[in-house]
Amino acid sequence: MNNFKLLAMLCIVMGFSSCRTSTKDHTNKTGKEYTSAYICPMHCEGSGAEVPGLCPVCGMDYIKNDKK
Ligand SMILES: [Zn+2]
């Protein structure tokens, strides 16, 4: 019975750590879609440019990146 509890705890710990890793990846804001002079309001993956234009992913107008 003790062994079963230990195994269950191990599963929970591993589940938490994998969840934390994916959350970290999701909130990564160092990509081009965040750092370019003009960015998509939706921050689509692969969007962002140094000149105004349209997002190739969702088709929305780029907005000027104020955080730059
Ligand atoms: Zn977009």
N, CA, C, O and the ligand as a Tripos MOL2 file, in Angstrom:
@<TRIPOS>MOLECULE
protein
  273   271    69     0     0
PROTEIN
NO_CHARGES

@<TRIPOS>ATOM
      1 N           0.8330   -1.2040    0.0000 N.3       1 MET1
      2 CA          0.0000    0.0000    0.0000 C.3       1 MET1
      3 C           0.8650    1.2510    0.0000 C.2       1 MET1
      4 O           0.5630    2.2280   -0.6850 O.2       1 MET1
      5 N           1.9540    1.2110    0.7820 N.am      2 ASN2
      6 CA          2.8630    2.3560    0.8230 C.3       2 ASN2
      7 C           3.5090    2.6030   -0.5360 C.2       2 ASN2
      8 O           3.6990    3.7430   -0.9590 O.2       2 ASN2
      9 N           3.8360    1.5100   -1.1970 N.am      3 ASN3
     10 CA          4.4410    1.6360   -2.5180 C.3       3 ASN3
     11 C           3.4940    2.3090   -3.5160 C.2       3 ASN3
     12 O           3.9070    3.1070   -4.3570 O.2       3 ASN3
     13 N           2.2340    1.9660   -3.3950 N.am      4 PHE4
     14 CA          1.2270    2.5540   -4.2880 C.3       4 PHE4
     15 C           1.1240    4.0660   -4.0590 C.2       4 PHE4
     16 O           1.0310    4.8430   -5.0090 O.2       4 PHE4
     17 N           1.1420    4.4640   -2.8030 N.am      5 LYS5
     18 CA          1.0680    5.8900   -2.4730 C.3       5 LYS5
     19 C           2.2640    6.6430   -3.0420 C.2       5 LYS5
     20 O           2.1320    7.7370   -3.5900 O.2       5 LYS5
     21 N           3.4330    6.0250   -2.8980 N.am      6 LEU6
     22 CA          4.6640    6.6500   -3.3990 C.3       6 LEU6
     23 C           4.5780    6.8400   -4.9090 C.2       6 LEU6
     24 O           4.9540    7.8860   -5.4370 O.2       6 LEU6
     25 N           4.0810    5.8190   -5.5930 N.am      7 LEU7
     26 CA          3.9480    5.8630   -7.0520 C.3       7 LEU7
     27 C           2.9670    6.9730   -7.4600 C.2       7 LEU7
     28 O           3.2040    7.7100   -8.4180 O.2       7 LEU7
     29 N           1.8700    7.0710   -6.7170 N.am      8 ALA8
     30 CA          0.8630    8.0920   -7.0060 C.3       8 ALA8
     31 C           1.4480    9.4850   -6.8210 C.2       8 ALA8
     32 O           1.1920   10.3830   -7.6240 O.2       8 ALA8
     33 N           2.2340    9.6670   -5.7620 N.am      9 MET9
     34 CA          2.8590   10.9670   -5.5120 C.3       9 MET9
     35 C           3.8490   11.3220   -6.6170 C.2       9 MET9
     36 O           3.9340   12.4700   -7.0530 O.2       9 MET9
     37 N           4.5890   10.3220   -7.0520 N.am     10 LEU10
     38 CA          5.5750   10.5240   -8.1090 C.3      10 LEU10
     39 C           4.8770   10.9800   -9.3970 C.2      10 LEU10
     40 O           5.3620   11.8770  -10.0870 O.2      10 LEU10
     41 N           3.7500   10.3620   -9.7090 N.am     11 CYS11
     42 CA          2.9720   10.7380  -10.8850 C.3      11 CYS11
     43 C           2.5140   12.1930  -10.7920 C.2      11 CYS11
     44 O           2.5780   12.9310  -11.7750 O.2      11 CYS11
     45 N           2.0530   12.6020   -9.6120 N.am     12 ILE12
     46 CA          1.5740   13.9740   -9.4230 C.3      12 ILE12
     47 C           2.7160   14.9740   -9.6110 C.2      12 ILE12
     48 O           2.5610   15.9930  -10.2840 O.2      12 ILE12
     49 N           3.8590   14.6660   -9.0060 N.am     13 VAL13
     50 CA          5.0200   15.5620   -9.1090 C.3      13 VAL13
     51 C           5.4600   15.7020  -10.5650 C.2      13 VAL13
     52 O           5.7410   16.8050  -11.0350 O.2      13 VAL13
     53 N           5.5150   14.5680  -11.2760 N.am     14 MET14
     54 CA          5.9330   14.6090  -12.6780 C.3      14 MET14
     55 C           4.9130   15.3690  -13.5280 C.2      14 MET14
     56 O           5.2800   16.0850  -14.4600 O.2      14 MET14
     57 N           3.6340   15.2060  -13.1970 N.am     15 GLY15
     58 CA          2.5790   15.9160  -13.9160 C.3      15 GLY15
     59 C           2.7160   17.4110  -13.7400 C.2      15 GLY15
     60 O           2.5370   18.1720  -14.6910 O.2      15 GLY15
     61 N           3.0340   17.8370  -12.5270 N.am     16 PHE16
     62 CA          3.1910   19.2610  -12.2490 C.3      16 PHE16
     63 C           4.3640   19.8570  -13.0070 C.2      16 PHE16
     64 O           4.2500   20.9390  -13.5840 O.2      16 PHE16
     65 N           5.4880   19.1560  -13.0080 N.am     17 SER17
     66 CA          6.6830   19.6960  -13.6450 C.3      17 SER17
     67 C           6.5090   19.8250  -15.1510 C.2      17 SER17
     68 O           6.9910   20.7880  -15.7470 O.2      17 SER17
     69 N           5.8200   18.8560  -15.7800 N.am     18 SER18
     70 CA          5.6130   18.9420  -17.2190 C.3      18 SER18
     71 C           4.6420   20.0690  -17.5480 C.2      18 SER18
     72 O           4.7680   20.7270  -18.5800 O.2      18 SER18
     73 N           3.6690   20.2850  -16.6580 N.am     19 CYS19
     74 CA          2.6960   21.3600  -16.8520 C.3      19 CYS19
     75 C           3.4010   22.7070  -16.7730 C.2      19 CYS19
     76 O           3.1220   23.6060  -17.5660 O.2      19 CYS19
     77 N           4.3200   22.8480  -15.8130 N.am     20 ARG20
     78 CA          5.0440   24.0990  -15.6210 C.3      20 ARG20
     79 C           5.9030   24.4180  -16.8470 C.2      20 ARG20
     80 O           6.0340   25.5760  -17.2440 O.2      20 ARG20
     81 N           6.4800   23.3810  -17.4330 N.am     21 THR21
     82 CA          7.3440   23.5820  -18.5940 C.3      21 THR21
     83 C           6.5480   24.1250  -19.7770 C.2      21 THR21
     84 O           6.9900   25.0450  -20.4650 O.2      21 THR21
     85 N           5.3620   23.5430  -20.0070 N.am     22 SER22
     86 CA          4.5580   23.9790  -21.1460 C.3      22 SER22
     87 C           4.0420   25.4030  -20.9260 C.2      22 SER22
     88 O           3.9210   26.1660  -21.8850 O.2      22 SER22
     89 N           3.7340   25.7730  -19.6760 N.am     23 THR23
     90 CA          3.2720   27.1190  -19.3650 C.3      23 THR23
     91 C           4.3790   28.1230  -19.6510 C.2      23 THR23
     92 O           4.1360   29.2070  -20.1820 O.2      23 THR23
     93 N           5.5950   27.7430  -19.2910 N.am     24 LYS24
     94 CA          6.7470   28.6220  -19.5010 C.3      24 LYS24
     95 C           6.9420   28.8850  -21.0000 C.2      24 LYS24
     96 O           7.2100   30.0120  -21.4180 O.2      24 LYS24
     97 N           6.8030   27.8240  -21.7940 N.am     25 ASP25
     98 CA          6.9600   27.9670  -23.2390 C.3      25 ASP25
     99 C           5.8720   28.8770  -23.8040 C.2      25 ASP25
    100 O           6.1160   29.6570  -24.7240 O.2      25 ASP25
    101 N           4.6810   28.7680  -23.2470 N.am     26 HIS26
    102 CA          3.5510   29.5340  -23.7640 C.3      26 HIS26
    103 C           3.7260   31.0300  -23.4990 C.2      26 HIS26
    104 O           3.2940   31.8510  -24.3090 O.2      26 HIS26
    105 N           4.3470   31.3930  -22.3850 N.am     27 THR27
    106 CA          4.4870   32.7900  -22.0150 C.3      27 THR27
    107 C           5.8340   33.3700  -22.4480 C.2      27 THR27
    108 O           6.2310   34.4480  -22.0040 O.2      27 THR27
    109 N           6.5210   32.6490  -23.3100 N.am     28 ASN28
    110 CA          7.7970   33.1410  -23.8170 C.3      28 ASN28
    111 C           7.5510   34.3240  -24.7540 C.2      28 ASN28
    112 O           6.9300   34.1650  -25.8060 O.2      28 ASN28
    113 N           8.0390   35.5170  -24.3710 N.am     29 LYS29
    114 CA          7.7650   36.7190  -25.1650 C.3      29 LYS29
    115 C           9.0320   37.3030  -25.7640 C.2      29 LYS29
    116 O           9.1730   38.5200  -25.8770 O.2      29 LYS29
    117 N           9.9300   36.4480  -26.1400 N.am     30 THR30
    118 CA         11.1850   36.9180  -26.7040 C.3      30 THR30
    119 C          11.2230   36.7250  -28.2200 C.2      30 THR30
    120 O          12.2280   37.0350  -28.8600 O.2      30 THR30
    121 N          10.1410   36.2200  -28.7900 N.am     31 GLY31
    122 CA         10.1040   35.9390  -30.2280 C.3      31 GLY31
    123 C           9.8950   37.1880  -31.0600 C.2      31 GLY31
    124 O           9.6010   38.2670  -30.5460 O.2      31 GLY31
    125 N          10.0550   37.0100  -32.3580 N.am     32 LYS32
    126 CA          9.8850   38.0880  -33.3350 C.3      32 LYS32
    127 C           8.4880   38.6970  -33.2570 C.2      32 LYS32
    128 O           8.3220   39.8950  -33.4870 O.2      32 LYS32
    129 N           7.4670   37.8730  -32.9290 N.am     33 GLU33
    130 CA          6.0770   38.3420  -32.8410 C.3      33 GLU33
    131 C           5.8730   39.2970  -31.6630 C.2      33 GLU33
    132 O           4.8020   39.8870  -31.5190 O.2      33 GLU33
    133 N           6.9100   39.4500  -30.8130 N.am     34 TYR34
    134 CA          6.8190   40.3840  -29.6880 C.3      34 TYR34
    135 C           7.8530   41.5050  -29.7860 C.2      34 TYR34
    136 O           7.6290   42.5950  -29.2600 O.2      34 TYR34
    137 N           8.9490   41.2610  -30.4320 N.am     35 THR35
    138 CA         10.0670   42.2050  -30.3940 C.3      35 THR35
    139 C          10.2110   43.0490  -31.6590 C.2      35 THR35
    140 O          10.9880   44.0030  -31.6640 O.2      35 THR35
    141 N           9.4860   42.7250  -32.7290 N.am     36 SER36
    142 CA          9.6050   43.4990  -33.9640 C.3      36 SER36
    143 C           9.0190   44.9000  -33.7940 C.2      36 SER36
    144 O           8.2480   45.1440  -32.8660 O.2      36 SER36
    145 N           9.3820   45.8090  -34.6820 N.am     37 ALA37
    146 CA          8.8680   47.1840  -34.6300 C.3      37 ALA37
    147 C           7.3640   47.2040  -34.8630 C.2      37 ALA37
    148 O           6.6510   48.0080  -34.2620 O.2      37 ALA37
    149 N           6.8810   46.3260  -35.7320 N.am     38 TYR38
    150 CA          5.4350   46.1880  -35.9880 C.3      38 TYR38
    151 C           5.0480   44.7470  -35.7290 C.2      38 TYR38
    152 O           5.6460   43.8200  -36.2730 O.2      38 TYR38
    153 N           4.0290   44.5710  -34.8810 N.am     39 ILE39
    154 CA          3.6430   43.2240  -34.4540 C.3      39 ILE39
    155 C           2.1510   43.0030  -34.6420 C.2      39 ILE39
    156 O           1.3730   43.9560  -34.6840 O.2      39 ILE39
    157 N           1.7590   41.7430  -34.7530 N.am     40 CYS40
    158 CA          0.3460   41.3760  -34.8290 C.3      40 CYS40
    159 C          -0.2850   41.5370  -33.4510 C.2      40 CYS40
    160 O           0.3280   41.1570  -32.4540 O.2      40 CYS40
    161 N          -1.5150   42.1000  -33.3670 N.am     41 PRO41
    162 CA         -2.1780   42.2350  -32.0580 C.3      41 PRO41
    163 C          -2.3930   40.8920  -31.3750 C.2      41 PRO41
    164 O          -2.5040   40.8180  -30.1510 O.2      41 PRO41
    165 N          -2.4520   39.8340  -32.1710 N.am     42 MET42
    166 CA         -2.6760   38.5030  -31.6130 C.3      42 MET42
    167 C          -1.3620   37.7800  -31.3120 C.2      42 MET42
    168 O          -1.3600   36.6820  -30.7550 O.2      42 MET42
    169 N          -0.2510   38.4060  -31.6850 N.am     43 HIS43
    170 CA          1.0870   37.8260  -31.4870 C.3      43 HIS43
    171 C           1.1800   36.4310  -32.1020 C.2      43 HIS43
    172 O           1.6610   35.4940  -31.4640 O.2      43 HIS43
    173 N           0.7220   36.3040  -33.3300 N.am     44 CYS44
    174 CA          0.7650   35.0100  -34.0020 C.3      44 CYS44
    175 C           2.2120   34.5600  -34.1780 C.2      44 CYS44
    176 O           3.1250   35.3700  -34.3370 O.2      44 CYS44
    177 N           2.3870   33.2530  -34.1420 N.am     45 GLU45
    178 CA          3.7210   32.7040  -34.3160 C.3      45 GLU45
    179 C           4.2140   32.9850  -35.7330 C.2      45 GLU45
    180 O           3.5200   32.6840  -36.7040 O.2      45 GLU45
    181 N           5.4000   33.5560  -35.8510 N.am     46 GLY46
    182 CA          5.9740   33.8480  -37.1580 C.3      46 GLY46
    183 C           5.6020   35.2130  -37.6860 C.2      46 GLY46
    184 O           6.0430   35.5880  -38.7730 O.2      46 GLY46
    185 N           4.7840   35.9890  -36.9320 N.am     47 SER47
    186 CA          4.4170   37.3320  -37.3720 C.3      47 SER47
    187 C           5.4380   38.3430  -36.8610 C.2      47 SER47
    188 O           6.3680   37.9980  -36.1320 O.2      47 SER47
    189 N           5.2440   39.6060  -37.2620 N.am     48 GLY48
    190 CA          6.1570   40.6610  -36.8370 C.3      48 GLY48
    191 C           7.0950   41.0640  -37.9490 C.2      48 GLY48
    192 O           7.6440   40.2160  -38.6520 O.2      48 GLY48
    193 N           7.2840   42.4060  -38.1120 N.am     49 ALA49
    194 CA          8.1730   42.9130  -39.1500 C.3      49 ALA49
    195 C           8.6920   44.2820  -38.7510 C.2      49 ALA49
    196 O           8.1890   44.8960  -37.8100 O.2      49 ALA49
    197 N           9.6970   44.7550  -39.4660 N.am     50 GLU50
    198 CA         10.2550   46.0770  -39.1920 C.3      50 GLU50
    199 C           9.4940   47.1640  -39.9460 C.2      50 GLU50
    200 O           9.7460   48.3500  -39.7320 O.2      50 GLU50
    201 N           8.5720   46.7820  -40.8230 N.am     51 VAL51
    202 CA          7.7570   47.7300  -41.5760 C.3      51 VAL51
    203 C           6.2760   47.3820  -41.3830 C.2      51 VAL51
    204 O           5.9510   46.2250  -41.1190 O.2      51 VAL51
    205 N           5.3580   48.3810  -41.5120 N.am     52 PRO52
    206 CA          3.9240   48.0800  -41.3730 C.3      52 PRO52
    207 C           3.4560   47.0780  -42.4140 C.2      52 PRO52
    208 O           4.0090   47.0140  -43.5110 O.2      52 PRO52
    209 N           2.4440   46.2990  -42.0760 N.am     53 GLY53
    210 CA          1.9380   45.3120  -43.0240 C.3      53 GLY53
    211 C           0.8440   44.4730  -42.4010 C.2      53 GLY53
    212 O           0.2460   44.8590  -41.3970 O.2      53 GLY53
    213 N           0.5880   43.3400  -42.9930 N.am     54 LEU54
    214 CA         -0.4440   42.4280  -42.5080 C.3      54 LEU54
    215 C           0.1910   41.1690  -41.9380 C.2      54 LEU54
    216 O           1.2260   40.6950  -42.4070 O.2      54 LEU54
    217 N          -0.4600   40.6510  -40.9220 N.am     55 CYS55
    218 CA          0.0030   39.3940  -40.3470 C.3      55 CYS55
    219 C          -0.2470   38.2650  -41.3420 C.2      55 CYS55
    220 O          -1.3710   38.1130  -41.8200 O.2      55 CYS55
    221 N           0.7670   37.4760  -41.6640 N.am     56 PRO56
    222 CA          0.5840   36.3730  -42.6160 C.3      56 PRO56
    223 C          -0.2400   35.2350  -42.0420 C.2      56 PRO56
    224 O          -0.7140   34.3830  -42.7930 O.2      56 PRO56
    225 N          -0.4200   35.2020  -40.7380 N.am     57 VAL57
    226 CA         -1.1430   34.1050  -40.0920 C.3      57 VAL57
    227 C          -2.6350   34.3970  -39.9810 C.2      57 VAL57
    228 O          -3.4560   33.5810  -40.4010 O.2      57 VAL57
    229 N          -3.0020   35.5670  -39.4140 N.am     58 CYS58
    230 CA         -4.4220   35.8570  -39.1840 C.3      58 CYS58
    231 C          -4.9370   36.9790  -40.0870 C.2      58 CYS58
    232 O          -6.1470   37.1950  -40.1560 O.2      58 CYS58
    233 N          -4.0470   37.7000  -40.7830 N.am     59 GLY59
    234 CA         -4.4750   38.7210  -41.7350 C.3      59 GLY59
    235 C          -4.7870   40.0730  -41.1200 C.2      59 GLY59
    236 O          -5.2550   40.9690  -41.8230 O.2      59 GLY59
    237 N          -4.5410   40.2480  -39.8280 N.am     60 MET60
    238 CA         -4.8020   41.5350  -39.1840 C.3      60 MET60
    239 C          -3.6620   42.5100  -39.4610 C.2      60 MET60
    240 O          -2.5330   42.1000  -39.7280 O.2      60 MET60
    241 N          -3.9750   43.8210  -39.3930 N.am     61 ASP61
    242 CA         -2.9540   44.8450  -39.5700 C.3      61 ASP61
    243 C          -1.9690   44.7940  -38.4110 C.2      61 ASP61
    244 O          -2.3500   44.6110  -37.2540 O.2      61 ASP61
    245 N          -0.7090   44.9570  -38.7440 N.am     62 TYR62
    246 CA          0.2940   45.0590  -37.6900 C.3      62 TYR62
    247 C           0.0730   46.3500  -36.9130 C.2      62 TYR62
    248 O          -0.3710   47.3520  -37.4730 O.2      62 TYR62
    249 N           0.3820   46.3210  -35.6290 N.am     63 ILE63
    250 CA          0.3360   47.5360  -34.8090 C.3      63 ILE63
    251 C           1.7650   47.8840  -34.4010 C.2      63 ILE63
    252 O           2.6310   47.0150  -34.2980 O.2      63 ILE63
    253 N           1.9880   49.1880  -34.1700 N.am     64 LYS64
    254 CA          3.3280   49.6100  -33.7690 C.3      64 LYS64
    255 C           3.6370   49.0540  -32.3790 C.2      64 LYS64
    256 O           2.7990   49.0960  -31.4780 O.2      64 LYS64
    257 N           4.8250   48.5480  -32.2280 N.am     65 ASN65
    258 CA          5.2200   47.9560  -30.9490 C.3      65 ASN65
    259 C           5.6940   49.0450  -30.0030 C.2      65 ASN65
    260 O           6.8050   49.5530  -30.1510 O.2      65 ASN65
    261 N           4.8640   49.4120  -29.0320 N.am     66 ASP66
    262 CA          5.2040   50.4810  -28.0970 C.3      66 ASP66
    263 C           6.2690   50.0670  -27.0940 C.2      66 ASP66
    264 O           6.9910   50.8980  -26.5440 O.2      66 ASP66
    265 N           6.3480   48.7640  -26.8720 N.am     67 LYS67
    266 CA          7.2790   48.2850  -25.8450 C.3      67 LYS67
    267 C           8.7210   48.3140  -26.3090 C.2      67 LYS67
    268 O           9.6400   48.0780  -25.5260 O.2      67 LYS67
    269 N           8.9140   48.6060  -27.5860 N.am     68 LYS68
    270 CA         10.2830   48.5630  -28.1030 C.3      68 LYS68
    271 C          11.0460   49.8240  -27.7200 C.2      68 LYS68
    272 O          12.2180   49.9660  -28.0690 O.2      68 LYS68
    273 ZN         -1.7370   37.4930  -36.4730 Zn       69 ZN69
@<TRIPOS>BOND
     1     1     2 1
     2     2     3 1
     3     3     4 2
     4     3     5 am
     5     5     6 1
     6     6     7 1
     7     7     8 2
     8     7     9 am
     9     9    10 1
    10    10    11 1
    11    11    12 2
    12    11    13 am
    13    13    14 1
    14    14    15 1
    15    15    16 2
    16    15    17 am
    17    17    18 1
    18    18    19 1
    19    19    20 2
    20    19    21 am
    21    21    22 1
    22    22    23 1
    23    23    24 2
    24    23    25 am
    25    25    26 1
    26    26    27 1
    27    27    28 2
    28    27    29 am
    29    29    30 1
    30    30    31 1
    31    31    32 2
    32    31    33 am
    33    33    34 1
    34    34    35 1
    35    35    36 2
    36    35    37 am
    37    37    38 1
    38    38    39 1
    39    39    40 2
    40    39    41 am
    41    41    42 1
    42    42    43 1
    43    43    44 2
    44    43    45 am
    45    45    46 1
    46    46    47 1
    47    47    48 2
    48    47    49 am
    49    49    50 1
    50    50    51 1
    51    51    52 2
    52    51    53 am
    53    53    54 1
    54    54    55 1
    55    55    56 2
    56    55    57 am
    57    57    58 1
    58    58    59 1
    59    59    60 2
    60    59    61 am
    61    61    62 1
    62    62    63 1
    63    63    64 2
    64    63    65 am
    65    65    66 1
    66    66    67 1
    67    67    68 2
    68    67    69 am
    69    69    70 1
    70    70    71 1
    71    71    72 2
    72    71    73 am
    73    73    74 1
    74    74    75 1
    75    75    76 2
    76    75    77 am
    77    77    78 1
    78    78    79 1
    79    79    80 2
    80    79    81 am
    81    81    82 1
    82    82    83 1
    83    83    84 2
    84    83    85 am
    85    85    86 1
    86    86    87 1
    87    87    88 2
    88    87    89 am
    89    89    90 1
    90    90    91 1
    91    91    92 2
    92    91    93 am
    93    93    94 1
    94    94    95 1
    95    95    96 2
    96    95    97 am
    97    97    98 1
    98    98    99 1
    99    99   100 2
   100    99   101 am
   101   101   102 1
   102   102   103 1
   103   103   104 2
   104   103   105 am
   105   105   106 1
   106   106   107 1
   107   107   108 2
   108   107   109 am
   109   109   110 1
   110   110   111 1
   111   111   112 2
   112   111   113 am
   113   113   114 1
   114   114   115 1
   115   115   116 2
   116   115   117 am
   117   117   118 1
   118   118   119 1
   119   119   120 2
   120   119   121 am
   121   121   122 1
   122   122   123 1
   123   123   124 2
   124   123   125 am
   125   125   126 1
   126   126   127 1
   127   127   128 2
   128   127   129 am
   129   129   130 1
   130   130   131 1
   131   131   132 2
   132   131   133 am
   133   133   134 1
   134   134   135 1
   135   135   136 2
   136   135   137 am
   137   137   138 1
   138   138   139 1
   139   139   140 2
   140   139   141 am
   141   141   142 1
   142   142   143 1
   143   143   144 2
   144   143   145 am
   145   145   146 1
   146   146   147 1
   147   147   148 2
   148   147   149 am
   149   149   150 1
   150   150   151 1
   151   151   152 2
   152   151   153 am
   153   153   154 1
   154   154   155 1
   155   155   156 2
   156   155   157 am
   157   157   158 1
   158   158   159 1
   159   159   160 2
   160   159   161 am
   161   161   162 1
   162   162   163 1
   163   163   164 2
   164   163   165 am
   165   165   166 1
   166   166   167 1
   167   167   168 2
   168   167   169 am
   169   169   170 1
   170   170   171 1
   171   171   172 2
   172   171   173 am
   173   173   174 1
   174   174   175 1
   175   175   176 2
   176   175   177 am
   177   177   178 1
   178   178   179 1
   179   179   180 2
   180   179   181 am
   181   181   182 1
   182   182   183 1
   183   183   184 2
   184   183   185 am
   185   185   186 1
   186   186   187 1
   187   187   188 2
   188   187   189 am
   189   189   190 1
   190   190   191 1
   191   191   192 2
   192   191   193 am
   193   193   194 1
   194   194   195 1
   195   195   196 2
   196   195   197 am
   197   197   198 1
   198   198   199 1
   199   199   200 2
   200   199   201 am
   201   201   202 1
   202   202   203 1
   203   203   204 2
   204   203   205 am
   205   205   206 1
   206   206   207 1
   207   207   208 2
   208   207   209 am
   209   209   210 1
   210   210   211 1
   211   211   212 2
   212   211   213 am
   213   213   214 1
   214   214   215 1
   215   215   216 2
   216   215   217 am
   217   217   218 1
   218   218   219 1
   219   219   220 2
   220   219   221 am
   221   221   222 1
   222   222   223 1
   223   223   224 2
   224   223   225 am
   225   225   226 1
   226   226   227 1
   227   227   228 2
   228   227   229 am
   229   229   230 1
   230   230   231 1
   231   231   232 2
   232   231   233 am
   233   233   234 1
   234   234   235 1
   235   235   236 2
   236   235   237 am
   237   237   238 1
   238   238   239 1
   239   239   240 2
   240   239   241 am
   241   241   242 1
   242   242   243 1
   243   243   244 2
   244   243   245 am
   245   245   246 1
   246   246   247 1
   247   247   248 2
   248   247   249 am
   249   249   250 1
   250   250   251 1
   251   251   252 2
   252   251   253 am
   253   253   254 1
   254   254   255 1
   255   255   256 2
   256   255   257 am
   257   257   258 1
   258   258   259 1
   259   259   260 2
   260   259   261 am
   261   261   262 1
   262   262   263 1
   263   263   264 2
   264   263   265 am
   265   265   266 1
   266   266   267 1
   267   267   268 2
   268   267   269 am
   269   269   270 1
   270   270   271 1
   271   271   272 2
@<TRIPOS>SUBSTRUCTURE
     1 MET1         2 RESIDUE 1 A MET
     2 ASN2         6 RESIDUE 1 A ASN
     3 ASN3        10 RESIDUE 1 A ASN
     4 PHE4        14 RESIDUE 1 A PHE
     5 LYS5        18 RESIDUE 1 A LYS
     6 LEU6        22 RESIDUE 1 A LEU
     7 LEU7        26 RESIDUE 1 A LEU
     8 ALA8        30 RESIDUE 1 A ALA
     9 MET9        34 RESIDUE 1 A MET
    10 LEU10       38 RESIDUE 1 A LEU
    11 CYS11       42 RESIDUE 1 A CYS
    12 ILE12       46 RESIDUE 1 A ILE
    13 VAL13       50 RESIDUE 1 A VAL
    14 MET14       54 RESIDUE 1 A MET
    15 GLY15       58 RESIDUE 1 A GLY
    16 PHE16       62 RESIDUE 1 A PHE
    17 SER17       66 RESIDUE 1 A SER
    18 SER18       70 RESIDUE 1 A SER
    19 CYS19       74 RESIDUE 1 A CYS
    20 ARG20       78 RESIDUE 1 A ARG
    21 THR21       82 RESIDUE 1 A THR
    22 SER22       86 RESIDUE 1 A SER
    23 THR23       90 RESIDUE 1 A THR
    24 LYS24       94 RESIDUE 1 A LYS
    25 ASP25       98 RESIDUE 1 A ASP
    26 HIS26      102 RESIDUE 1 A HIS
    27 THR27      106 RESIDUE 1 A THR
    28 ASN28      110 RESIDUE 1 A ASN
    29 LYS29      114 RESIDUE 1 A LYS
    30 THR30      118 RESIDUE 1 A THR
    31 GLY31      122 RESIDUE 1 A GLY
    32 LYS32      126 RESIDUE 1 A LYS
    33 GLU33      130 RESIDUE 1 A GLU
    34 TYR34      134 RESIDUE 1 A TYR
    35 THR35      138 RESIDUE 1 A THR
    36 SER36      142 RESIDUE 1 A SER
    37 ALA37      146 RESIDUE 1 A ALA
    38 TYR38      150 RESIDUE 1 A TYR
    39 ILE39      154 RESIDUE 1 A ILE
    40 CYS40      158 RESIDUE 1 A CYS
    41 PRO41      162 RESIDUE 1 A PRO
    42 MET42      166 RESIDUE 1 A MET
    43 HIS43      170 RESIDUE 1 A HIS
    44 CYS44      174 RESIDUE 1 A CYS
    45 GLU45      178 RESIDUE 1 A GLU
    46 GLY46      182 RESIDUE 1 A GLY
    47 SER47      186 RESIDUE 1 A SER
    48 GLY48      190 RESIDUE 1 A GLY
    49 ALA49      194 RESIDUE 1 A ALA
    50 GLU50      198 RESIDUE 1 A GLU
    51 VAL51      202 RESIDUE 1 A VAL
    52 PRO52      206 RESIDUE 1 A PRO
    53 GLY53      210 RESIDUE 1 A GLY
    54 LEU54      214 RESIDUE 1 A LEU
    55 CYS55      218 RESIDUE 1 A CYS
    56 PRO56      222 RESIDUE 1 A PRO
    57 VAL57      226 RESIDUE 1 A VAL
    58 CYS58      230 RESIDUE 1 A CYS
    59 GLY59      234 RESIDUE 1 A GLY
    60 MET60      238 RESIDUE 1 A MET
    61 ASP61      242 RESIDUE 1 A ASP
    62 TYR62      246 RESIDUE 1 A TYR
    63 ILE63      250 RESIDUE 1 A ILE
    64 LYS64      254 RESIDUE 1 A LYS
    65 ASN65      258 RESIDUE 1 A ASN
    66 ASP66      262 RESIDUE 1 A ASP
    67 LYS67      266 RESIDUE 1 A LYS
    68 LYS68      270 RESIDUE 1 A LYS
    69 ZN69       273 GROUP 0 **** ****
